[in-house]
Amino acid sequence: MPTAYEDALHLLAGTGPEYGEGVPNSGPIVADSLVDLGRPHLVNDWIKEYSQRLEALPATAVPISRENWRPALSDRNRTADWGNFFHRELKQASWRIIITDWMPRLASGMAGGTGFGLLRAAHAARNLTLEETQYCRAELAEGLGYWSSYYLKLPGILSTGATGNLTPLEALTHIKWQHKKRPPEYDLVSQGLHGLSRFSPFAGVINLVHLPERPEDLITETTASMARVFLSNCSDPMKLVPFMLALMVPSSLRHLIPHLEQDTAITLVRYGWQFAGAMYAIYGRVNPADSWEPPNTDKQQLIEQACSSGHEYAVMFTATCLREFALNPDDVYLAAASEGIRRLSAAQLIGPAGKPAS
């Protein structure tokens, strides 16, 4: 029997990776997050309402092959071509082989599309681990295609030798804020990420952090740090989505690294740290929180609040925070989820009938 996630993928088939003026299609991620939160019965209605705002997949141009893919990398006009390429690849090889082959090529460009190509591919991989289905393979192809066509390399060259000896929390103190007073109110997070190309002090961020023995440990350190950053900066509605993504994107790498060689997994999580650091450089104006009030709600209440809000980021962010909390029981994740739900509801930034902020 198809899962609620697969039913959502069926409903979303043929929709483009973005709509409006560059807003990412988060439907597949929300669907998987609702399932993860134990609310699969909410998926169908949410997706049906959400899909009304989506646009069709762009037209194809020229087929991409294993011989001519490099010039097509980061070409947003080739999204459909990239999707078709990965659909063909996944018919000829297992999804694990495709991930093994392409993660070294795509890791440095995960910031493209504000990380949503990665997010979609990672959630598809998570479900393929449970059961290999046609819809999940198709979603992996679409996620990888979005990632490839929107590929964006941030400033900095990944060191293959010695790296920094800082934890992510310590490394944040070495990141210069791009704007001296307050960050500009970008309509889209992607505009801020593209703007980093003109900010040379960011180039060293990728090599600041130490490398723990397990790649998963760097993810944990990064997400815990960004939960603290979120709590200290979330009073500004324009910073809610950027700092939610700063936690969600590194966390999603957990779904991919079990299928990768150690060196590739380490590379991937280092770029995950760089993505989080980019959000801090662009939007940060307050140091990470030293302390916070534990939420006066338990996990089940957080889930109910997130789901009843209808906000896509409330659902995705809460699911991510609870997954991280299960692995690292630090109440900073619960505090961040609670504050995120409250702030999103107050700002009325996002919802199936409203305009998303990213």
PASE-59818 format. One record per residue (C-alpha): residue in three letters; chain; z, y, x. Coordinates in steps of 0.05 Angstrom, whole numbers, always signed. Layout:
# PASE-59818
SITE resn chain     pz     py     px
SITE  ALA     A      Z      Y      X
...
END
This chain:
# PASE-59818
SITE resn chain     pz     py     px
SITE  MET     A     +0     +0     +0
SITE  PRO     A    -18    +69    +29
SITE  THR     A    +40   +112    +49
SITE  ALA     A    +51   +182    +23
SITE  TYR     A    +26   +208    +90
SITE  GLU     A    -39   +170    +83
SITE  ASP     A    -47   +194    +12
SITE  ALA     A    -40   +265    +38
SITE  LEU     A    -92   +253    +91
SITE  HIS     A   -139   +227    +38
SITE  LEU     A   -129   +291     -3
SITE  LEU     A   -139   +334    +58
SITE  ALA     A   -201   +299    +83
SITE  GLY     A   -258   +348    +96
SITE  THR     A   -213   +409   +103
SITE  GLY     A   -218   +452   +164
SITE  PRO     A   -165   +461   +218
SITE  GLU     A   -154   +534   +198
SITE  TYR     A   -165   +579   +138
SITE  GLY     A   -163   +652   +121
SITE  GLU     A   -161   +694   +184
SITE  GLY     A   -141   +638   +232
SITE  VAL     A    -81   +606   +198
SITE  PRO     A    -70   +534   +220
SITE  ASN     A    -76   +478   +169
SITE  SER     A     -6   +448   +171
SITE  GLY     A    -16   +401   +112
SITE  PRO     A    -15   +335   +151
SITE  ILE     A    +47   +355   +190
SITE  VAL     A    +84   +377   +127
SITE  ALA     A    +67   +311    +94
SITE  ASP     A    +94   +270   +152
SITE  SER     A   +155   +315   +156
SITE  LEU     A   +171   +304    +82
SITE  VAL     A   +166   +229    +92
SITE  ASP     A   +211   +235   +153
SITE  LEU     A   +262   +274   +112
SITE  GLY     A   +263   +218    +61
SITE  ARG     A   +224   +256     +8
SITE  PRO     A   +157   +221     +4
SITE  HIS     A   +154   +232    -72
SITE  LEU     A   +145   +307    -59
SITE  VAL     A    +83   +299    -15
SITE  ASN     A    +29   +292    -68
SITE  ASP     A    +47   +354   -109
SITE  TRP     A    +59   +396    -47
SITE  ILE     A     -8   +377    -16
SITE  LYS     A    -47   +388    -81
SITE  GLU     A    -20   +458    -87
SITE  TYR     A    -28   +473    -13
SITE  SER     A   -100   +447     -9
SITE  GLN     A   -123   +501    -58
SITE  ARG     A   -119   +552     -2
SITE  LEU     A   -156   +510    +50
SITE  GLU     A   -228   +517    +71
SITE  ALA     A   -280   +464    +85
SITE  LEU     A   -291   +435   +154
SITE  PRO     A   -341   +478   +193
SITE  ALA     A   -412   +453   +201
SITE  THR     A   -433   +412   +261
SITE  ALA     A   -477   +440   +316
SITE  VAL     A   -495   +394   +374
SITE  PRO     A   -465   +325   +384
SITE  ILE     A   -414   +320   +440
SITE  SER     A   -417   +260   +487
SITE  ARG     A   -379   +234   +547
SITE  GLU     A   -431   +267   +590
SITE  ASN     A   -433   +337   +560
SITE  TRP     A   -362   +350   +535
SITE  ARG     A   -339   +399   +589
SITE  PRO     A   -380   +460   +567
SITE  ALA     A   -356   +448   +495
SITE  LEU     A   -282   +451   +513
SITE  SER     A   -249   +512   +481
SITE  ASP     A   -311   +528   +440
SITE  ARG     A   -284   +543   +370
SITE  ASN     A   -354   +537   +341
SITE  ARG     A   -354   +463   +360
SITE  THR     A   -292   +440   +320
SITE  ALA     A   -332   +393   +276
SITE  ASP     A   -372   +367   +336
SITE  TRP     A   -307   +351   +372
SITE  GLY     A   -279   +316   +311
SITE  ASN     A   -342   +273   +305
SITE  PHE     A   -338   +257   +379
SITE  PHE     A   -267   +230   +373
SITE  HIS     A   -284   +193   +309
SITE  ARG     A   -338   +156   +348
SITE  GLU     A   -292   +144   +407
SITE  LEU     A   -239   +114   +363
SITE  LYS     A   -289    +65   +335
SITE  GLN     A   -304    +40   +405
SITE  ALA     A   -235    +37   +436
SITE  SER     A   -163    +33   +413
SITE  TRP     A   -126    +97   +398
SITE  ARG     A    -78    +84   +456
SITE  ILE     A   -136    +82   +505
SITE  ILE     A   -164   +147   +477
SITE  ILE     A    -96   +181   +485
SITE  THR     A    -89   +154   +555
SITE  ASP     A   -158   +180   +573
SITE  TRP     A   -153   +248   +541
SITE  MET     A    -82   +272   +552
SITE  PRO     A    -94   +290   +626
SITE  ARG     A   -154   +331   +604
SITE  LEU     A   -122   +366   +545
SITE  ALA     A    -50   +376   +567
SITE  SER     A    -60   +444   +600
SITE  GLY     A    -94   +471   +537
SITE  MET     A    -41   +452   +485
SITE  ALA     A    -28   +525   +468
SITE  GLY     A    -95   +531   +433
SITE  GLY     A    -90   +536   +358
SITE  THR     A    -16   +553   +369
SITE  GLY     A     -4   +480   +386
SITE  PHE     A    -28   +452   +319
SITE  GLY     A    -81   +407   +350
SITE  LEU     A    -25   +374   +389
SITE  LEU     A    +21   +372   +329
SITE  ARG     A    -30   +338   +285
SITE  ALA     A    -49   +288   +340
SITE  ALA     A    +24   +272   +355
SITE  HIS     A    +42   +260   +282
SITE  ALA     A    -19   +216   +274
SITE  ALA     A     +2   +176   +336
SITE  ARG     A    +72   +168   +308
SITE  ASN     A    +43   +136   +245
SITE  LEU     A     -7    +94   +283
SITE  THR     A    +51    +64   +320
SITE  LEU     A    +78    +41   +253
SITE  GLU     A    +12    +16   +225
SITE  GLU     A    -60    +26   +247
SITE  THR     A    -99    +51   +188
SITE  GLN     A   -166    +85   +177
SITE  TYR     A   -135   +150   +153
SITE  CYS     A    -87   +155   +212
SITE  ARG     A   -143   +143   +262
SITE  ALA     A   -185   +196   +227
SITE  GLU     A   -127   +245   +231
SITE  LEU     A   -118   +231   +305
SITE  ALA     A   -192   +246   +314
SITE  GLU     A   -186   +312   +276
SITE  GLY     A   -123   +332   +314
SITE  LEU     A   -155   +318   +382
SITE  GLY     A   -218   +353   +360
SITE  TYR     A   -179   +415   +339
SITE  TRP     A   -141   +413   +405
SITE  SER     A   -206   +408   +445
SITE  SER     A   -244   +463   +409
SITE  TYR     A   -185   +511   +411
SITE  TYR     A   -162   +491   +481
SITE  LEU     A   -125   +549   +513
SITE  LYS     A    -98   +547   +584
SITE  LEU     A    -41   +595   +596
SITE  PRO     A    -32   +631   +663
SITE  GLY     A     -5   +587   +718
SITE  ILE     A    -25   +529   +762
SITE  LEU     A    +15   +466   +755
SITE  SER     A    +46   +448   +822
SITE  THR     A    +34   +377   +844
SITE  GLY     A    +87   +382   +899
SITE  ALA     A   +156   +412   +897
SITE  THR     A   +178   +443   +831
SITE  GLY     A   +236   +487   +811
SITE  ASN     A   +307   +464   +806
SITE  LEU     A   +326   +500   +742
SITE  THR     A   +341   +472   +673
SITE  PRO     A   +300   +504   +617
SITE  LEU     A   +361   +545   +596
SITE  GLU     A   +369   +571   +667
SITE  ALA     A   +294   +583   +674
SITE  LEU     A   +293   +628   +614
SITE  THR     A   +332   +680   +654
SITE  HIS     A   +273   +683   +703
SITE  ILE     A   +220   +696   +650
SITE  LYS     A   +200   +768   +643
SITE  TRP     A   +188   +795   +574
SITE  GLN     A   +117   +818   +566
SITE  HIS     A   +134   +880   +526
SITE  LYS     A   +188   +926   +552
SITE  LYS     A   +216   +950   +485
SITE  ARG     A   +196   +902   +429
SITE  PRO     A   +137   +855   +421
SITE  PRO     A    +79   +879   +379
SITE  GLU     A    +76   +851   +309
SITE  TYR     A    +17   +805   +318
SITE  ASP     A    -14   +781   +253
SITE  LEU     A    -24   +713   +286
SITE  VAL     A    +16   +677   +339
SITE  SER     A    -50   +658   +372
SITE  GLN     A    -62   +731   +388
SITE  GLY     A     +2   +734   +428
SITE  LEU     A    -16   +671   +467
SITE  HIS     A    -85   +698   +484
SITE  GLY     A    -53   +763   +506
SITE  LEU     A    -13   +728   +560
SITE  SER     A    -77   +723   +602
SITE  ARG     A    -65   +796   +619
SITE  PHE     A     +8   +785   +640
SITE  SER     A    +10   +760   +712
SITE  PRO     A    +86   +752   +717
SITE  PHE     A    +80   +692   +670
SITE  ALA     A    +40   +651   +720
SITE  GLY     A   +101   +621   +755
SITE  VAL     A   +136   +597   +692
SITE  ILE     A   +103   +528   +691
SITE  ASN     A   +137   +510   +757
SITE  LEU     A   +207   +537   +745
SITE  VAL     A   +239   +475   +716
SITE  HIS     A   +265   +413   +750
SITE  LEU     A   +237   +344   +734
SITE  PRO     A   +288   +296   +706
SITE  GLU     A   +279   +221   +717
SITE  ARG     A   +257   +213   +645
SITE  PRO     A   +205   +259   +613
SITE  GLU     A   +244   +255   +548
SITE  ASP     A   +302   +290   +581
SITE  LEU     A   +260   +352   +595
SITE  ILE     A   +240   +353   +521
SITE  THR     A   +313   +350   +501
SITE  GLU     A   +332   +406   +548
SITE  THR     A   +274   +449   +525
SITE  THR     A   +286   +440   +450
SITE  ALA     A   +361   +453   +457
SITE  SER     A   +346   +517   +495
SITE  MET     A   +295   +540   +444
SITE  ALA     A   +344   +527   +387
SITE  ARG     A   +391   +575   +421
SITE  VAL     A   +334   +625   +431
SITE  PHE     A   +316   +619   +357
SITE  LEU     A   +387   +633   +335
SITE  SER     A   +392   +696   +378
SITE  ASN     A   +323   +724   +359
SITE  CYS     A   +312   +703   +287
SITE  SER     A   +337   +768   +255
SITE  ASP     A   +266   +794   +263
SITE  PRO     A   +220   +760   +211
SITE  MET     A   +161   +765   +258
SITE  LYS     A   +196   +719   +307
SITE  LEU     A   +213   +663   +260
SITE  VAL     A   +148   +624   +265
SITE  PRO     A   +138   +634   +341
SITE  PHE     A   +206   +608   +358
SITE  MET     A   +201   +550   +309
SITE  LEU     A   +137   +530   +344
SITE  ALA     A   +172   +537   +411
SITE  LEU     A   +217   +480   +390
SITE  MET     A   +168   +439   +348
SITE  VAL     A   +112   +434   +399
SITE  PRO     A   +153   +406   +457
SITE  SER     A   +189   +359   +409
SITE  SER     A   +124   +330   +384
SITE  LEU     A   +108   +304   +453
SITE  ARG     A   +159   +249   +441
SITE  HIS     A   +106   +215   +397
SITE  LEU     A    +55   +213   +454
SITE  ILE     A    +91   +200   +519
SITE  PRO     A   +110   +127   +504
SITE  HIS     A    +36   +111   +508
SITE  LEU     A    +23   +147   +574
SITE  GLU     A    +32   +133   +648
SITE  GLN     A    +93   +166   +678
SITE  ASP     A    +54   +220   +716
SITE  THR     A    +15   +240   +654
SITE  ALA     A    +78   +241   +611
SITE  ILE     A   +112   +288   +661
SITE  THR     A    +51   +333   +662
SITE  LEU     A    +51   +336   +587
SITE  VAL     A   +124   +355   +580
SITE  ARG     A   +118   +408   +634
SITE  TYR     A    +63   +441   +594
SITE  GLY     A   +108   +434   +533
SITE  TRP     A   +160   +474   +571
SITE  GLN     A   +107   +526   +589
SITE  PHE     A    +89   +533   +515
SITE  ALA     A   +162   +546   +498
SITE  GLY     A   +168   +595   +555
SITE  ALA     A   +106   +632   +531
SITE  MET     A   +138   +645   +464
SITE  TYR     A   +199   +672   +499
SITE  ALA     A   +157   +717   +544
SITE  ILE     A   +118   +745   +485
SITE  TYR     A   +171   +750   +431
SITE  GLY     A   +238   +746   +466
SITE  ARG     A   +284   +807   +464
SITE  VAL     A   +353   +774   +462
SITE  ASN     A   +381   +722   +510
SITE  PRO     A   +395   +652   +484
SITE  ALA     A   +456   +648   +440
SITE  ASP     A   +521   +628   +477
SITE  SER     A   +556   +608   +413
SITE  TRP     A   +540   +600   +339
SITE  GLU     A   +573   +582   +274
SITE  PRO     A   +563   +510   +254
SITE  PRO     A   +528   +507   +187
SITE  ASN     A   +572   +495   +127
SITE  THR     A   +522   +444   +101
SITE  ASP     A   +511   +372   +120
SITE  LYS     A   +445   +341   +138
SITE  GLN     A   +428   +320    +67
SITE  GLN     A   +441   +390    +42
SITE  LEU     A   +396   +418    +95
SITE  ILE     A   +341   +370    +73
SITE  GLU     A   +349   +391     +1
SITE  GLN     A   +347   +464    +18
SITE  ALA     A   +285   +457    +62
SITE  CYS     A   +247   +417    +10
SITE  SER     A   +267   +460    -49
SITE  SER     A   +244   +522    -12
SITE  GLY     A   +172   +497    -10
SITE  HIS     A   +163   +533    +56
SITE  GLU     A   +118   +494   +103
SITE  TYR     A   +156   +517   +165
SITE  ALA     A   +223   +504   +132
SITE  VAL     A   +202   +431   +122
SITE  MET     A   +170   +421   +190
SITE  PHE     A   +225   +457   +229
SITE  THR     A   +282   +422   +193
SITE  ALA     A   +250   +354   +204
SITE  THR     A   +242   +370   +278
SITE  CYS     A   +313   +395   +286
SITE  LEU     A   +341   +333   +252
SITE  ARG     A   +300   +287   +296
SITE  GLU     A   +325   +323   +358
SITE  PHE     A   +396   +322   +332
SITE  ALA     A   +392   +246   +323
SITE  LEU     A   +375   +239   +397
SITE  ASN     A   +421   +294   +422
SITE  PRO     A   +478   +308   +373
SITE  ASP     A   +485   +382   +390
SITE  ASP     A   +500   +423   +328
SITE  VAL     A   +455   +479   +354
SITE  TYR     A   +398   +441   +320
SITE  LEU     A   +434   +440   +253
SITE  ALA     A   +451   +514   +260
SITE  ALA     A   +379   +531   +277
SITE  ALA     A   +352   +491   +217
SITE  SER     A   +402   +523   +170
SITE  GLU     A   +387   +593   +195
SITE  GLY     A   +312   +580   +193
SITE  ILE     A   +313   +559   +120
SITE  ARG     A   +355   +620   +102
SITE  ARG     A   +313   +669   +140
SITE  LEU     A   +247   +642   +115
SITE  SER     A   +271   +646    +43
SITE  ALA     A   +296   +717    +53
SITE  ALA     A   +232   +740    +87
SITE  GLN     A   +188   +703    +37
SITE  LEU     A   +138   +692    +94
SITE  ILE     A   +112   +624    +75
SITE  GLY     A   +102   +578    +17
SITE  PRO     A    +47   +541    -20
SITE  ALA     A    +31   +603    -60
SITE  GLY     A    +43   +654     -5
SITE  LYS     A    +11   +677    +59
SITE  PRO     A    +35   +641   +122
SITE  ALA     A    +57   +681   +182
SITE  SER     A    +22   +644   +237
END
